[in-house]
Structure formats: C-alpha cells, structure tokens
Amino acid sequence: MYAEERQQAIVGLVTQRGRVAVTAVAERFGVTTETVRRDLAVLEQVGMLRRVHGGAVPIGALTVVEPGLGERRNTRTDAKRRIAACALQFVPGGHGSLVLDGGSTTAALAEVLPGDRDLLAVTNSVPIGARLAGVAGISLHLLGGRVRGVTQSAVGESTVHALADLRADVVFLGTNGISAQHGCSTPDEAEASVKRAMTRAGQRVVVLADSSKLGREHLVRFAGLEEIDVLVTDDEADPSVVADLEAQGIEVLQA
C-alpha cells in the first residue's frame, strides 16, 4: 500500500469511528507507530483530521459549536433508546433519588423511568421536567436558573448552588465528548459548571453517551474519568477507545 492510499484509509477510519489510536492504526496497516504519526501530521496539515494525544479525531471533534437539542433528538435515536433501556438497571429502587442531566440521551431514559417506585427525580432540563411532572411514583424537583435555548436546560449560579446541597443515589449525565485523555467535556462553560456540580452530587455517576461521543474532546472538561463510575454506550463503540476508557477504571456497558 502506498502512503497516499494508507492516509486515505486512515481518514476513512477517523470519520467512521470518531477517533483512532496510533497503535491500532499501525497494527492494522502493518507499519511502525512512527510512520503512522508522520501520516497523521501530513493529514492534519492538509486539514483532514486533528491529532490528539495517542491518535487522531475528525477535524470537527474539538469544537465550541454545540448542536441544538432538537437536532440531537433526531440523531441516533435507536442507539439512545438502547442506552436508556440498559441504564434502567442503575435506577434506584423504592424511596431512591436520582439526578437527570439535560440532553437527548438522558431524555430517552426519562421516557422509560418506571412509575411503580417512590423516586425523587431532580433535573435542570425543561423537557425532562415536563415529561416527569405527571408520572405516578415520581416526585419531581426542577432546578431553577437561566434556561439555555440550545439545550433547554437551566444553568447559572443558582442552579449550581442548588446542586451543592444535594446528595443523590445516582446521577445520570450526558456529555458532548468523553476521552481517556480529557475526560468528559462540553463546549459551554455554563453547562459545564452545572454538570460539574451534578457529578459532585452523586453517590454513583453514570454517563450516557452514544458511540459518536467516544474519543471526542470539547472545550471545557467537567469531569475526570476518576469521577465516573459507569459509561453506558451502544455496540458501535470503537473497541480501542472502550479499552482506553476501561483502563482508566470505568465500567463500560454497550447496549
């Protein structure tokens, strides 16, 4: 295989998987890791991908642009339903408490929360709050604050302050990206502050993220991997990225 052919194949892998590791690419094409790093340098120079520690991500993976909730609701819906179904095992039993972060995958979980338990549910998401307000067996606590139009979730000092006094059985977090190097991240600082406070509020922290989020890194980190107990994703996750995350001590479940 010529260098140009290999480089085109690398771009295809990055686009398909969302992230590739230098070692995995070297093994796949039977070349040295030094050769792969040179390939990545060339591809980054011409704007085909972006290098990160240990590998590469798509050119748009490190970004401050955030898709709206409506757009995300209509993306990878089947994977999000499977993730939600798998995450039900972490919902506490009777008289338990949980925090639901805003987002399309956490909203999928809200859709299937059982109504036969006595649960206290806390959320900063307006759509999730509207969904849970009429569910029997769920006592809803809706966090106040400035509502961001992009995510339809409350953010700001009042939201963070309210979370500081809470200690829930489990927190279900969404994320724009999760990687072994950067942890969980999101493009917006205000959103990150709330997610950071939610992380501190949970006895157990469960991240719900479809496979397109794995290996991606955004502007603001809100949780290190040592703060996350479980990641629930779908079965299209890149095995090398999953292995990197598991090596950091996270339990990864693929729905």
MIKOLLUM-888725 format. One record per residue: y, x, z of N, C-alpha, C, CB in turn. Coordinates in steps of 0.001 Angstrom, whole numbers, padded with zeros to 6 digits, always signed. Each point is the difference from the previous one (the first is absolute). Last residue first. Glycine has a CB too. Layout:
REM MIKOLLUM-888725
YXZYXZYXZYXZ/...
REM end
This chain:
REM MIKOLLUM-888725
-001238-024878+024850-000445-001386-000191-000381-000244-001447+001476-000744+001877/-001177+005089+001738+000286-000401-001378-000609-001372-000258+000058+002418-000757/+001717+000961+005151-000897-001048-000453+000419-000436-001387-000424-000759+002363/+001213+005145+001299+000379-000643-001258-001078-000996-000391+001293+002047-000736/+000744+000906+005268-001130-000783-000519+000467-000744-001246-001018-000260+002328/+003121+004993-000434+000188-001422-000210-001315-000630-000456+002433+000373-000576/-001447+004448+001457-000439-000795+001133+000180-001495-000150+000531+001931+001339/+000206+001891-004479+001068-000048+000988-000336-000915+001184+001619+000453-001842/-004465-000018-001938+000025+001313+000649+001089+000101+001058-000892+000986-002094/+000560-004797-000687-001037-000008+001034-000047+001327+000742-001320-001629-001358/+004228+001294-002316+000472-000835+001098-001018-000035+001145+001301-001386-001645/-002451+003682-002319+001119+000687+000652+000499-000785+001206+000648+001002-002199/-003942-002977-000532-000563+001106+000785+001093+000757+000746-001869+000206-001655/+003178-003581-001347-000655-000586+001174-000557+001098+000899-000572-002062-001327/+002283+003391-002773+001088-000397+000896-000565-000611+001271+001514-000385-001966/-004553+001505-001395+000573+001225+000554+001145-000308+000952-000659+001222-002072/-001509-004797-000337-000829+000576+001065+000597+001256+000634-001958-000932-001178/+004730-003216-000981-000458+001326-000436-000805+000634+001136+002020+000283-001544/-001660-005688+001051+000690+001160+000555-000631+001299-000481+000620-001353+002005/-001827-003430-002737+000434+000840-001108+000722+001253+000473+000174-002039-001396/-001883-001729+004147-001070+000901-000441+000360+000829-001229-001595-001623+000938/+005261-000109+002899-001006-000604-000875-000947+001059-000556+001624-001816-000595/+000877+001789+005600+000418+000054-001388-001082-000641-000865+001359+002106+000423/+000365-001008+005017-000829-000902-000797+000573-000010-001412-000616-001445+002029/+000826+004811+002586+000579-000372-001285-000989-000911-000711+001325+002174-000156/-000402-000545+005643-000837-000482-001104+000864-000225-001233-001606-001085+001625/+003473+003145+002358-001416-000066+000360-000888-000311-001196+000675-000731+002270/+004379+003275-001499-000722-001069-000677-001476+000047+000386+001642+000063-001917/+001699+003194+003203+000391-001262+000631-000756-001200-000573+002250+000984+000412/-002630+003544-002068-000562-000012+001353+000353-001283+000748+000143+002493+000039/+001611-001504-004375-001373-000493-000052-000644-000037+001383-000186+000903-002315/+005467-001595+001917-000934+001069-000317-001417-000538+000034+001575+001715+000943/+003059-004540-001982-001140+000217+000888-000806+001191-000492-000084-002456+000572/+004170+001063-002688+000133-000788+001218-001178+000165+000951+001335-001612-001301/+001623+004168-003099-001271-000146+000713+000226-000810+001269-000841+002199-000932/+003642-001996-003918+000063-000002+001463-001388-000196+000608+002341-000904-000115/-001649+001279-004773+001088+000756+000606-000115+000147+001510+001409-000795-001839/-005939+000142-000906+001332-000544-000199+000999+000700+000918-000992-002217-000667/-004308+002772-001766+000930+000421+001048+001393-000525-000334-001379+002079+000483/-004399-002783-001758+001420-000118-000347+000876+000355+001203-000554-001788-001695/-004323+001488+001656+000469+001223-000628+001466-000028-000374-002269+000304-000834/+000090-004959+001353-000598+001206+000555+000439+001229-000793-001972-001342+000800/+003037-003307-001856+000908+000607+000976-000523+001351+000509+000734-002303+000670/-003174-000613-003679+001139+000576-000723+000978+000690+000942-000253-001772-001732/-003652-000709+003286-000252+001387-000414+001150+000636-000771-002384-000583-000070/+003375-003250+003778-000907+000088-001145-000010+001424-000542+000423-002423-000567/+000514+000908+005720+000626+000568-001194-001003+000036-001141+001548+001382+001425/-000567-002401+004205-000586-000711-001134+000713+000483-001261-000590-002050+001430/-000255+003938+003951+000819-000014-001210-000765-000710-001110+001153+002154+000676/-001207-002093+004990-000805-000146-001208+000950-000095-001197-001886-001166+001284/+001685+002586+004342+000853-000124-001188-000886+000020-001241+001953+001128+001183/-002137-002176+004551-000727+000452-001187+000884-000272-001199-002280-000444+001055/+004291-000263+002885-001103+000752+000612-000928+000533-001088+000138-001425+002087/+005188+000347-002967-001396-000403-000120-000972+000852+000792+000577-000830-002210/+004383+001292+001503-000283-001218+000767-001478-000374+000017+002271-000773-000578/-000211+004464-001920-000001+000300+001433-000418-001200+000836+001792+001671-000399/-001313-002221-004254-001079+000956+000249-000121+000308+001486+000357+000985-002273/+003265-003581+000791-001255-000755+000012-001180+000910+000312+000962-001612-001659/+003238+003588+001046-000055-000711+001280-001275-000835+000120+002506-000065+000039/-001711+002223-004107-000220+001016+001030-000118-000655+001374+001263+001690-001377/-000080-004358-002279-001412+000359-000075-000349+001032+001069+000004-000491-002465/+004500-000678+002025-000769-001128+000537-001493+000335-000002+001760-001624-000824/+001111+004764-001126+000267-000075+001439-000794-001128+000654+002292+000928-000400/-002370-000403-004339-000806+001012+000685+000195-000071+001509+000159+001470-002017/+002509-004178-000772-001381-000488+000017-000894+000964+000777+000362-001147-002218/+004013+002503+001502-000018-001132+000931-001403-000587+000126+002387-000498-000584/-001672+003994-002573+000081+000478+001377-000066-001145+001008+001348+001935-000808/-003652-001809-004224+001196-000441+000704-000014+000408+001465+000157-001906-001578/-003774+002709-001821+001266+000493-000537+001217-000259+000884-000983-000353-002208/-004080+001383+004064+000649-001112-000688+001355+000471-000504-001204-001709+001440/-004008+003592+000955+001415+000111-000356+000464-001194-000810-000213+002473+000031/-003990+000340+003136+000413-001287-000567+001497+000024-000259-001871-001202+001204/-000623+005912-001228-000245-001170+000818+000376-001284-000722+000386+001390+002018/-000371+003336-003632+001267-000634+000383-000187-001204+000916+000937+000777-002152/-004641+001985+000389+001068+000946+000282+001230-000663+000623-000837+001373-001890/-003093-003768+000395-000417+000896+001076+001131+000920+000422-002336-000096-000854/+003522-004735-001179-000625+001240-000463-000349+000864+001203+001287-000095-002179/+000809-005074+000331-000679+000699+001089-000693+001219-000581-000328-002150+001316/+004317-002143-002521-000804+001173-000345-000658+000570+001233+001515+000499-001911/+000894-004569+001963+000202+000268-001420-000809+001195-000459+002279-000965+000167/-003544-002575+003947+000646+001263-000316+000171+000124-001508-000983+001064+002066/-000338-004660+002557-000001+000292-001418+000688+001333-000225+000003-002458-000576/-002650+000495+005193+001136+000568-000712-000229+000024-001505+000509+001375+002007/-002192-003688+002973-000392+000120-001396+001238+000411-000803-001850-001756+000263/+000121+002041+005187+001107-000092-000958-000568+000197-001400+001688+000863+001709/-003722-002409+003523-000148+000670-001299+001249-000243-000839-002520-000263+000089/+002383-000934+004560-001370+000494-000142-000169+000795-001292-000823-001960+001324/+005718+001849+000835-000968-000935-000574-001379+000618-000082+001826-001068-001300/+003224+001509+003738-001243+000771-000060-001094-000958-000441+000749+001633+001829/+005192-001285-001435-001284-000641-000290-001153+000999+000042+001200-001679-001407/+003722+002417+001796-000520-000614+001218-001385-000609-000183+002337-000450+000663/+000168+002491-004240-000143+001028+001029-000611-000549+001276+001953+001170-000969/-000677-003868-002885-001337+000591-000066-000245+001014+001117+000041-000347-002465/+004248-001641+001920-000967-001011+000434-001417+000560+000023+001478-001783-000940/+002006+004498-000779+000122-000159+001454-001028-001007+000522+002458+000554-000145/-002062+000086-004525-000626+001165+000642+000015-000150+001513+000706+001451-001922/+001553-004710-000529-001438-000087-000276-000744+001130+000706+000476-001078-002230/+004231+001041+002389-000545-001071+000834-001504-000152-000192+002202-001167-000120/+000220+004337-002551-000119+000403+001396-000621-001090+000866+001978+001464-000319/-003255-001636-004877+001214+000285+000748-000270+000278+001466+001229-001421-001591/-003790-001893-002346+000143+001412+000355+001268+000152+000835-001217+000759-002115/-002440-004775-000228+001115+000347+000865-000037+001485+000344+000011-002334+000934/-001926+000028-005614-000376+000348+001366+001235+000417+000794-002286+000712-000789/+001442-001570-004136+000075-001253+000749-000454+000188+001456-000402-001264-002141/+000988+004562-001615-001273-000201+000704-000078-001333+000737-000143+002454+000245/+003992-001315-002931-001101+000640-000724-001335-000323+000644+001536+001838-000698/+002670-003201+002651-000447-000839-001106-001217+000554-000699+002320-000729-000291/-001013+001383+005541+000131+000692-001277-000553-000896-001107-000188+002270+001135/+002274-003544+003845-001125-000175-000917+000308+000706-001316-000602-002215+001074/+002164+002973+004289+000489-000186-001365-001178-000077-000952+002136+001221+000542/-003192-002786+004400+000656+001154-000591+000555-000332-001365-001514+001498+001266/-002616-003268+002671+001284-000195-000655+000554+001293-000574+000434-001884+001543/-005696-000084-000553+001010+000994+000350+001282-000246-000788-001807+001668+000525/-002207-005126+001088+000674+000524-001189+001131+000925+000432-000585-002081-001323/-004216-000110+003291+001241+000636+000462+000626+000662-001217-000889+000390+002382/-003198-004422-001405+000776+000903-000853+001247+000513+000710-000851-001219-002003/-004396-000758+002991+001352-000075+000547+000833+001065-000702-000824-000866+002268/-003971-001803-003529+000830+001193-000122+001386-000298+000548-001305+000772-002022/-002219-004070+001709-000621+001130+000678+000793+001283-000091-002140-001054-000461/+002887-002509-003362-000492-000299+001350-000643+001245+000600-000373-002421-000627/+004302+002387-003132-001433+000243+000180-000402-000265+001445+000037+001711-001845/+004483-001820-000420-000743-001246+000148-001481+000163+000223+001683-000990-001406/+001401+004730+000884+000674-000929+000906-000800-001275+000229+002164+000923-000772/-003132+002915-002264-000710-000112+001268+000585-001060+000928-000582+002385-000233/+002472-001388-004163-001424-000313-000176-000674-000287+001340-000044+001446-002048/+004540+000026+001951-000100-001373-000513-001449-000423-000150+002169+000295-001195/-001329+004167+002439+000371-000912+001067-000122-001451-000431+001530+001735+000892/-002137+001568-004115-001149-000049+000904+000281-000949+001155-000618+002355-000623/+004151-001574-002433-001106-000754-000608-001227-000104+000901+000828+000747-002206/+002894+001845+003820+000333-001420-000128-001140-000787-000661+002436+000619-000150/-002908+003973+003087-000021-000508-001367+000290-001498-000026-001644+001786-000631/+000938+001285+004415+001391+000060-000452+000139-000585-001403+000374+002036+001426/-004104-002963+002901+000286+000519-001334+001502+000050-000236-002184-000911-000840/-002307-000258+004542+001387+000463-000092+000227+000538-001406+000089+000558+002487/-003809-003918+000424+000297+000781-001200+001491+000310-000055-001937-001067-001221/-002263-000642+004752+001442+000190-000099+000251+000921-001183+000354-000332+002514/-004741-003103-001400+000590+001275-000369+001522-000051+000080-001960+000446-001481/-002907-003099+002428+001312-000059+000637+000666+001356-000201-000776-001721+001732/-002940-000688-005106+000176+000904+001128+001402-000207+000580-001619+001694-001012/-000268-003709-003048-000838-000458+001123+000094+000934+001205-001553-001050-001649/+003469+001365-002982+000770-000890+000851-000755-000477+001218+001204-000692-001999/-001243+005359-001466-000716-001179+000531+000899-000823+000913-002163+001258-000144/+003791+001754-004164-000162+000091+001455-000676-001249+000531+002036+001454+000162/-000679-000311-004823-001388-000245+000408-000206+000158+001505-000723+000785-002246/+004990-000154-000054-000566-001184-000663-001388-000346+000527+001319+000572-002032/+001003+003404+003377+000526-001196+000664-000602-001270-000582+002125+001223+000465/-003098+002880-002565-000727-000146+001262+000463-001248+000746-000272+002496+000136/+002551-001342-004015-001348-000455-000356-000857-000170+001246+000188+001160-002216/+004054+000719+002717+000107-001443-000257-001347-000584-000397+002382+000308-000704/-002009+004308+001202-000030-000634+001315+000149-001515-000138+000966+002087+001040/-000562+000312-004947-001374+000120+000483-000140-000577+001397-000305+002037-001406/+004597-001923-000727-000903-000898-000713-001439+000073+000510+001468+000243-001981/+002924+000659+005189-000641+000579-001169-001015-000944-000606+000352+002248+000965/+001978-001152+004295+000281-000669-001258-000711+000683-001152+002205-000723+000895/-004346+000903+004052+001102+000570-000743+000264-000841-001253-000561+002310+000879/-001836-003736+003839-000172+000038-001451+001284+000512-000637-001655-001917+000079/-001101+001918+005003+001265+000129-000707-000314+000119-001483+001141+001113+001994/-003909-003337+002593+000065+000873-001167+001410+000002-000569-002423-000445-000504/-001117-001184+005046+001325+000111-000612-000056+000958-001178+001105-000485+002211/-004685-003035+000990+000407+001309-000475+001376-000039-000640-002387+000574-000344/-000688-004133+002215+001072+000501+000862+000431+001424-000382-000882-001453+001842/-003689+000295-004023+000862-000934+000714+000979+000688+000928-001810-001651-000146/+000059+005012-003323-000580-001298+000333+001000-000869+000739-002259+001046+000101/+003790+002825-003742-000570-000186+001349-000554-001401+000207+001608+001685+000854/-001468+001175-005493+000799-001034+000662-000612-000275+001368+000677-001036-002229/-002618+003962-001057+000850+000627+001010+000931-000996+000690-000112+002097-001322/-002920-003215-002296-000828+000493+001097+000823+000628+001124-001816+000381-001648/+003695-001933-002538-000206-001046+000998-000823+000480+001195+000144-001669-001834/+000824+004168-002314+000827+000260+001186-000185-001041+001090+001640+001097-001480/-003761-001498-002824-000595+001104+000762+000752+000242+001305-000765+001042-002145/+002476-004216-000864-001275-000481+000531-000671+001067+000857-000261-001487-002001/+004208+002675-000297+000282-000947+001081-001288-000495+000650+002099-000693-001179/-002454+003400-002640+000488+000781+001137+000242-000907+001197+001051+001661-001566/-002126-003706-002471-001173+000676+000566+000382+000829+001224-001047+000071-002283/+004513-002131-000128-000822-001021+000664-001224+000631+000652+000787-001714-001660/+001950+004473-000955+000660-000346+001262-000769-001074+000752+002199+000603-001009/-003645+000654-003309-000230+001092+000947+000605-000335+001357-000014+001652-001893/+000855-004632-001613-001405-000069+000401-000321+001081+001024-000597-000941-002247/+004949+000850+000275-000222-001094+000951-001452-000075+000482+001846-001248-001118/+001327+004397-001646-001269+000331+000664-000375-001070+001043+000472+002463-000366/+004184-003447-001130-000645+001248-000392-001249+000230+000841+002221+000957-000698/+001212-004478+001176-000758-000238-001235-000710+001246-000515+001632-001771-000557/+001174+001790+004467-000947-001103+000210-000922-000195-001197+001676-001100+001478/+001974+004183-001625-001204+000534+000643-001040-001087+000242+001400+001758+001078/+002844-002933-002892-000735+000841-000949-001298+000494+000603+002151+000692-001045/+000737-003090+003839-000550-000873-001032-000813+000767-001012+001918-001513+000313/+000473+003872+003034-001202-000640+000518-000640-000899-001045+000962+000097+002295/+001912+004107-004054+000207-001176+000827-001308-000637+000414+002156-000367-001141/-001507+005757+000117-000202-001295-000668+000192-001150+000968-001590+001075-001591/+003927+003881+001741-000945-000848+000720-000167-001323-000736+000640+001082+002188/+001228+004465-002625+000016-001341-000582-001104-000832+000639+000929+000888-002184/-000042+003815+002847+000752-000825+000936+000096-001421-000530+001309+002005+000772/-005238+002122-001497+001103-000795-000513+000740-000703+001116-001239-000306-002121/-003206+003190+000259+000967+000364+001021+001316-000648-000393-001175+002210+000541/-002265-003063-003448-000619-000228+001303+000931+000352+001151-002205+000451-001036/+002639-000202-004036+000728-001003+000774-000529-000199+001400+000499-001094-002111/-002468+004173-001032+001407+000365+000072+000797-000982+000833-000210+001071-002217/-005004-000399+003321+000802-000437-001150+001478+000279+000217-001689-001770-000482/-001491+005055+003042+000125-001449-000016+000781-000395-001240-000087-000132+002533/-003022+004708-000381+001092-000581-000776-000053-001517+000078-000010+001982-001544/-001799+002575+004739-000338-000747-001210+001219-000506-000737-002106-000649+001079/+001992+003244+003177-001420-000165-000270-000354-000729-001265-000255+000039+002364/+005081-000691-000562-000891+000941+000659-001460-000328-000308+001699+000319+001819/+001473-001903-005545+000124-000129+001442-000990+000986+000614+000721-002467-000130/+001783+001330-005089-000902+000718+000896+000321-000299+001461-000240+001803-001719/+000913-004895-002835+000709+000738+001039-001006+000659+000926+001952-001588-000131/-001732-000105-005426-000490-000287+001333+000865+000755+000993-002364-000372-000844/+003468+000361-003770-001181-000849-000119-000591-000385+001361-000462+001088-002192/+004413+001904+000519+000228-001340+000529-001175-000944-000072+002287+000342-000631/-001681+004531-000479+000286-000905-001119+000091-001457+000450-001165+001595-001525/+000218+001813+004702+001178+000482-000718+000392-000934-001145-000647+002334+000606/-003356-003027+001858+001176-000397+000767+001282+000391-000737-001311+000249+002136/-002774+001104-003975+000154-001444-000127+001198-000516+000795-002465-000184-000335/+001282+004785+000642+000434-000310-001368+000299-001491-000132-001378+001917-000898/-000462-000476+004929+001366+000506-000129+000571-000323-001382-000536+001842+001632/-003974-002819-000770+000888-000936+000682+001458+000430-000096-001860-000565+001553/-001466+003444-003289+000076-001234-000792+000984-000989+000630-002384+000341-000757/+001426+003528+003158+000848+000315-001153+000156-001226-000899-000748+002407+000095/-002171-002771+003516+001389+000059+000483+000954+000348-001134-000817+000682+002270/-003798-000635-003191+000482-001367+000208+001451+000015+000458-002329-000754+000572/+000162+004874-000960+000232-000592-001322+000560-001407+000128-001859+001383-000945/+000528+000778+004860+001223+000620-000522+000343-000562-001381-000502+002098+001307/-003546-003318+000773+001129-000734+000569+001330+000582-000482-001396-000555+002019/-002857+001119-005246+000426+000438+001328+001162-000864+000501-000751+002354-000528/-002986-004443-002802+000985+001085-000058+000384+000374+001422+000879-000790-002251/-003725-003030+000397-000654+001300+000027+000951+001168-000158-001974-001107-000907/+002712-003856+001253+000144+000664-001296-000595+001406-000024+002051-001338-000352/-002282-001472+004318-000265-000911-001114-000004+000724-001337+001035-001837+001313/+000194+004123+002707-001438-000252-000074-000345-000852-001216-000143+000165+002494/+004675+000626-001605-000647+001255-000357-001501-000187-000159+001790+001254+001211/+000747-004863+000394+000235+000211-001432-000692+001282-000468+002211-001214+000168/-002327+000230+004423-000814-000975-000735+000159+000186-001508+000230-001624+001908/+002426+004262+001017-001414+000399+000073-000891-000933-000805+000421+000964+002259/+004236-001966-001857-000225+001204-000802-001479+000360-000023+002303+000816+000570/-000885-005914+000117-000011+001231+000783-000328+001174-000907-000686-001265+002070/+003155-003785-003040-001166+000859-000198+000162+001242+000860-000339-000861-002364/+002346-004650+001785+000103+001352+000559-001250+000767-000371+001443-000797+001920/-000631-003541-003675+001160+000050+000870+000205+001335+000663-000315-002373+000371/-003063+000627-003780-000368+000057+001419+001194-000027+000950-001994+001266-000691/+002395-001450-004219-001064-000936+000378-000193-000071+001508-001113+000471-002169/+004201+002633+000250+000443-001365-000276-001006-001018+000507+001236+000823-002001/-002373+003721+002229+001082-000288+000940+000471-001443-000163+000708+002421-000048/-003892-000809-003013-000581-000164+001332+001064-000381+001024-001771+001666-000591/+003164-000628-003812-000748-001254+000031-000595-000272+001369-000504+000293-002409/+002594+003838+001660+000997-001075+000049-000684-001356+000065+001617+001422-001288/-004372+002270+000611+000525-000008+001371+001032-001109+000169-000406+002476+000183/-001308-001650-004477-000995-000671+000834+000468-000085+001458-001815+000821-001539/+004437+001577-001504+000080-001424-000311-000979-000796+000862+000695+000555-002354/-000879+004100+002681+001227-000511+000608+000183-001483-000281+001026+002260-000227/-004609+000016-001818-000227-000121+001443+001231-000600+000689-001569+001983-000077/+001891-000995-004476-000909-001128+000206-000242-000233+001486-001093+000476-002208/+003627+003273+000968+000753-001231-000280-000868-001241+000228+001399+001255-001679/-003369+003070+002052+000900-000285+001120+000749-001315-000209+000250+002463+000393/-005019-002051-002756+001256+000728-000049+000895-000423+001175-000180+000180-002527/-005322-000227+002318+001197-000846+000000+001244+000879+000000-001237-001835+001226/
REM end
